[in-house]
Amino acid sequence: RKEVEQDPGPFNVPEGATVAFNCTYSNSASQSFFWYRQDCRKEPKLLMSVYSSGNEDGRFTAQLNRASQYISLLIRDSKLSDSATYLCVVNIGSSYKLIFGSGTRLLVRP
Amino acid sequence: DTEVTQTPKHLVMGMTNKKSLKCEQHMGHRAMYWYKQKAKKPPELMFVYSYEKLSINESVPSRFSPECPNSSLLNLHLHALQPEDSALYLCASSLGQGPTNEKLFFGSGTQLSVL
């Protein structure tokens, strides 16, 4: 089993849609969880950290389910500019080993 | 704009060449990372330095040799690479107070082609 797994997509949605991505991780000792966004031919950029209580930043909501070992990202009211690859990142155990999921590609169409 | 600077942006090298990739950050971060990314794949961790000491080596072949001369600089020395090593090499840094909640900040990468 991979350490961090995501549905590769692509998710093709119209503007204004709500879309959700999931990411599962295998190491129950993992403590840090993040969502990154990567545009074509650019470096990954931090979208948001994911906390146990769940957190929201504008149209983006992230949640963590420790019991089932997955994190999720919800995007409401999708914009064309949200088109990108969304990568979950998890630290393995209590280390600096930060591992990326395979990424989920989102295409928002007019 | 990224606060992690990588040079060069592009590099073409032969299999017998020796070259170096450079990374610099002035955010006071004490953890620095090298990732390798192939097209349509996620970044793969290669090395992590914490307080200028190598803390993680993900079984990377010895033709890749990292170096952290000081807290702001990270180098990746390349020697006798193979064509399959062609990829985008990303440098990242984080606060280094962790390992909990260590947010990665990436440079824009070096696109390496090995002929």
Chai-1 contact restraints between the chains, C-beta under 6 A:
chainA,res_idxA,chainB,res_idxB,connection_type,confidence,min_distance_angstrom,max_distance_angstrom,comment,restraint_id
A,Q31,B,T100,contact,1.0,0.0,6.0,A-B,restraint_1
A,S32,B,T100,contact,1.0,0.0,6.0,A-B,restraint_2
A,S32,B,N101,contact,1.0,0.0,6.0,A-B,restraint_3
A,E43,B,L90,contact,1.0,0.0,6.0,A-B,restraint_4
A,E43,B,F106,contact,1.0,0.0,6.0,A-B,restraint_5
A,E43,B,S108,contact,1.0,0.0,6.0,A-B,restraint_6
A,E43,B,G109,contact,1.0,0.0,6.0,A-B,restraint_7
A,P44,B,F106,contact,1.0,0.0,6.0,A-B,restraint_8
A,L46,B,K103,contact,1.0,0.0,6.0,A-B,restraint_9
A,L87,B,P42,contact,1.0,0.0,6.0,A-B,restraint_10
A,N91,B,P99,contact,1.0,0.0,6.0,A-B,restraint_11
A,S94,B,P99,contact,1.0,0.0,6.0,A-B,restraint_12
A,S95,B,P99,contact,1.0,0.0,6.0,A-B,restraint_13
A,Y96,B,A31,contact,1.0,0.0,6.0,A-B,restraint_14
A,Y96,B,V48,contact,1.0,0.0,6.0,A-B,restraint_15
A,Y96,B,P99,contact,1.0,0.0,6.0,A-B,restraint_16
A,K97,B,I56,contact,1.0,0.0,6.0,A-B,restraint_17
A,F100,B,P42,contact,1.0,0.0,6.0,A-B,restraint_18
A,F100,B,P43,contact,1.0,0.0,6.0,A-B,restraint_19
A,S102,B,P42,contact,1.0,0.0,6.0,A-B,restraint_20
A,G103,B,P42,contact,1.0,0.0,6.0,A-B,restraint_21
